Amino acid sequence: FMGSTASVGGTIPIGVGLALSIKLHGRDQVSCVFLGDGAVEEGVFYESLNFAVLKNLPVLFICENNLYSVYSPLKVRQPEGRNISQMVEAIGCPGEHGDGNSVMEVYEKVSRAVSLIRNGEGPRFFEFATYRWREHCGPNLDNKIGYRKEEEYLSWKAKDPILLLESSLLDHSLISRIEIEKMEKDILKEIDEAFDFAEKSPFPEPEEMSRNIYFGESI
């Protein structure tokens, strides 16, 4: 994990730069860039994608299309009928659409793409359809604002990828309810311990601000 930025699309060129580094060093790695449907409206997206195709870089773009950019739906941001994955293909990058709420579909598609990228076949792009349940920035519900209908929200809520996977695993006797409950307890325990560690840790010293930002040697 190489970090993130608050600017929409800001991680895209960072991920492509990482892919260039991987290629120059001859490493068997793949840089994976996660972005939302709103990020494809940023100029840096096209510049980065073009460069990745031009240099045949080992980078996987995963667009989580949740239909909204802040509170603006796709219909007010992009022409009707536009398919993001097809648009990407026009730039020269193989694109594919998928169900982002199907854990197994995502796993199979991404696994295949990573193998192709590692085989030197260049970048790949996925547009996975999914949904944002909570507010744009924060843990609360925001349906009362009126930018989306309750019916739409509930229809996507029924497609919860975790519940769908859990149900499938139980139906095929691949996991027990007891094992699921143990996982949930272990995860909550890990989260509580992380919060406790953070809250009890001292604040960094002022000199930490300039550490690891730039490295050079005096001559």
C-alpha positions as CSV (number, residue, x, y, z in Angstrom):
1,F,0.0,0.0,0.0
2,M,1.7,3.1,-1.3
3,G,-0.7,5.7,0.2
4,S,-3.6,7.8,-0.8
5,T,-4.6,11.4,-1.6
6,A,-7.6,13.5,-0.8
7,S,-7.8,14.8,-4.4
8,V,-10.1,12.9,-6.7
9,G,-8.0,10.8,-9.1
10,G,-4.8,11.7,-7.2
11,T,-3.8,8.1,-6.6
12,I,-4.0,7.2,-10.3
13,P,-0.7,8.7,-11.5
14,I,1.0,7.4,-8.3
15,G,-0.1,3.9,-9.1
16,V,1.1,4.2,-12.7
17,G,4.4,5.6,-11.5
18,L,4.7,2.6,-9.2
19,A,4.0,0.3,-12.2
20,L,6.8,2.1,-14.2
21,S,9.2,1.5,-11.2
22,I,8.2,-2.2,-11.1
23,K,8.9,-2.5,-14.9
24,L,12.3,-0.7,-14.7
25,H,13.4,-2.9,-11.8
26,G,12.2,-6.1,-13.5
27,R,10.1,-7.1,-10.5
28,D,7.2,-9.6,-10.7
29,Q,4.6,-7.3,-9.2
30,V,1.4,-5.6,-10.3
31,S,0.3,-2.1,-9.3
32,C,-3.4,-1.9,-8.5
33,V,-5.2,1.4,-8.6
34,F,-8.7,1.8,-7.1
35,L,-10.9,4.7,-8.3
36,G,-14.5,5.7,-8.4
37,D,-16.6,6.5,-11.5
38,G,-16.2,10.2,-10.7
39,A,-12.4,10.0,-11.1
40,V,-12.7,9.1,-14.8
41,E,-13.9,12.7,-15.3
42,E,-10.4,14.0,-14.2
43,G,-7.8,14.7,-16.9
44,V,-5.1,12.9,-15.0
45,F,-7.1,9.6,-15.5
46,Y,-6.7,9.8,-19.3
47,E,-3.1,10.9,-19.1
48,S,-2.2,8.1,-16.8
49,L,-4.1,5.5,-18.7
50,N,-2.5,6.6,-22.0
51,F,1.0,6.4,-20.5
52,A,0.3,3.0,-19.0
53,V,-0.8,1.7,-22.4
54,L,2.1,3.4,-24.2
55,K,4.7,1.9,-21.9
56,N,2.9,-1.5,-21.5
57,L,3.0,-1.1,-17.7
58,P,2.0,-3.8,-15.1
59,V,-0.9,-1.9,-13.7
60,L,-4.5,-3.0,-12.9
61,F,-7.2,-0.2,-12.8
62,I,-10.3,-1.1,-10.8
63,C,-13.2,1.4,-11.1
64,E,-15.8,1.0,-8.4
65,N,-18.9,2.5,-10.1
66,N,-21.3,3.3,-7.3
67,L,-23.4,5.6,-9.6
68,Y,-22.7,8.8,-7.7
69,S,-19.9,11.4,-7.4
70,V,-20.6,13.1,-4.1
71,Y,-24.4,13.6,-4.7
72,S,-24.4,13.8,-8.5
73,P,-25.6,10.7,-10.4
74,L,-24.0,9.6,-13.6
75,K,-26.8,11.1,-15.8
76,V,-25.7,14.7,-15.0
77,R,-22.0,14.0,-15.4
78,Q,-21.7,11.8,-18.4
79,P,-23.6,11.3,-21.7
80,E,-26.4,8.8,-21.6
81,G,-25.4,5.3,-22.6
82,R,-21.7,5.8,-22.1
83,N,-19.9,2.6,-20.9
84,I,-16.7,3.4,-18.9
85,S,-15.1,0.1,-19.7
86,Q,-15.7,0.5,-23.4
87,M,-14.4,4.0,-23.3
88,V,-11.2,2.7,-21.9
89,E,-10.8,0.2,-24.7
90,A,-10.8,3.1,-27.1
91,I,-7.6,4.3,-25.4
92,G,-6.0,0.9,-26.0
93,C,-6.5,-0.7,-22.6
94,P,-8.6,-3.9,-22.4
95,G,-11.7,-3.1,-20.3
96,E,-14.3,-5.3,-18.8
97,H,-17.5,-4.8,-16.8
98,G,-18.4,-6.9,-13.8
99,D,-20.7,-7.3,-10.8
100,G,-18.8,-5.6,-8.0
101,N,-21.0,-7.2,-5.4
102,S,-20.1,-10.8,-6.4
103,V,-17.0,-11.7,-4.5
104,M,-16.3,-14.8,-6.6
105,E,-16.8,-12.9,-9.9
106,V,-14.4,-10.2,-8.8
107,Y,-11.9,-12.7,-7.6
108,E,-11.9,-14.7,-10.8
109,K,-11.8,-11.7,-13.1
110,V,-9.0,-10.0,-11.1
111,S,-7.0,-13.3,-10.8
112,R,-7.1,-13.8,-14.6
113,A,-6.1,-10.2,-15.3
114,V,-3.2,-10.3,-12.8
115,S,-1.8,-13.4,-14.6
116,L,-2.0,-11.6,-18.0
117,I,-0.3,-8.5,-16.6
118,R,2.5,-10.6,-15.1
119,N,2.9,-12.3,-18.4
120,G,3.8,-8.9,-19.9
121,E,0.4,-8.2,-21.7
122,G,0.1,-4.7,-20.3
123,P,-2.5,-2.9,-18.2
124,R,-6.1,-4.0,-17.6
125,F,-9.2,-2.1,-16.5
126,F,-12.3,-3.3,-14.7
127,E,-15.5,-1.4,-14.1
128,F,-17.3,-3.1,-11.2
129,A,-20.9,-2.1,-10.5
130,T,-21.6,-1.5,-6.8
131,Y,-23.3,1.0,-4.5
132,R,-22.6,3.5,-1.8
133,W,-24.9,2.8,1.2
134,R,-23.7,5.6,3.5
135,E,-23.0,9.3,3.0
136,H,-20.3,10.6,0.7
137,C,-17.9,11.2,3.5
138,G,-18.9,9.8,6.9
139,P,-20.6,6.9,8.6
140,N,-24.2,8.2,8.6
141,L,-27.2,7.6,6.3
142,D,-28.0,10.5,4.0
143,N,-31.1,9.3,2.1
144,K,-33.2,12.2,3.6
145,I,-31.2,14.7,1.4
146,G,-33.3,13.4,-1.5
147,Y,-30.6,12.7,-4.1
148,R,-31.6,9.1,-4.3
149,K,-34.8,7.1,-3.7
150,E,-35.3,4.8,-0.8
151,E,-36.3,2.0,-3.2
152,E,-33.0,2.2,-5.0
153,Y,-31.1,2.1,-1.7
154,L,-33.0,-1.0,-0.5
155,S,-32.6,-2.8,-3.8
156,W,-28.8,-2.5,-3.5
157,K,-28.9,-3.3,0.2
158,A,-30.2,-6.7,-0.7
159,K,-27.1,-7.2,-2.8
160,D,-24.7,-6.9,0.2
161,P,-21.6,-8.8,-1.1
162,I,-20.7,-10.0,2.3
163,L,-24.1,-11.4,3.1
164,L,-24.3,-13.0,-0.4
165,L,-21.0,-14.7,0.0
166,E,-21.8,-15.8,3.5
167,S,-25.1,-17.3,2.3
168,S,-23.4,-19.1,-0.5
169,L,-20.7,-20.6,1.7
170,L,-23.3,-21.8,4.2
171,D,-25.5,-23.3,1.5
172,H,-22.5,-25.3,0.2
173,S,-21.4,-26.3,3.7
174,L,-18.0,-24.6,3.2
175,I,-18.3,-22.8,6.5
176,S,-20.3,-23.0,9.7
177,R,-22.3,-20.3,11.5
178,I,-19.9,-20.8,14.5
179,E,-16.9,-20.1,12.3
180,I,-18.5,-16.9,11.0
181,E,-19.3,-15.7,14.5
182,K,-15.7,-16.4,15.6
183,M,-14.4,-14.4,12.6
184,E,-16.7,-11.4,13.5
185,K,-15.5,-11.5,17.1
186,D,-11.8,-11.7,16.1
187,I,-12.2,-8.8,13.6
188,L,-14.0,-6.6,16.2
189,K,-11.3,-7.4,18.7
190,E,-8.5,-6.4,16.2
191,I,-10.3,-3.1,15.5
192,D,-10.7,-2.3,19.2
193,E,-7.1,-3.1,19.9
194,A,-6.0,-0.8,17.0
195,F,-8.1,2.1,18.3
196,D,-6.8,1.5,21.8
197,F,-3.2,1.5,20.5
198,A,-3.7,4.7,18.5
199,E,-5.4,6.6,21.4
200,K,-2.7,5.6,23.9
201,S,0.2,6.4,21.6
202,P,2.1,9.7,22.1
203,F,2.0,12.4,19.4
204,P,5.0,12.4,17.1
205,E,7.8,14.9,17.7
206,P,8.0,18.0,15.4
207,E,11.1,16.7,13.6
208,E,9.1,13.7,12.4
209,M,7.5,16.0,9.8
210,S,10.6,16.2,7.6
211,R,11.7,12.6,8.1
212,N,11.6,10.3,5.0
213,I,10.4,13.1,2.8
214,Y,13.7,13.7,0.9
215,F,17.0,11.8,1.0
216,G,20.3,13.1,-0.3
217,E,24.0,13.0,0.4
218,S,26.2,15.9,1.1
219,I,29.2,16.2,-1.2
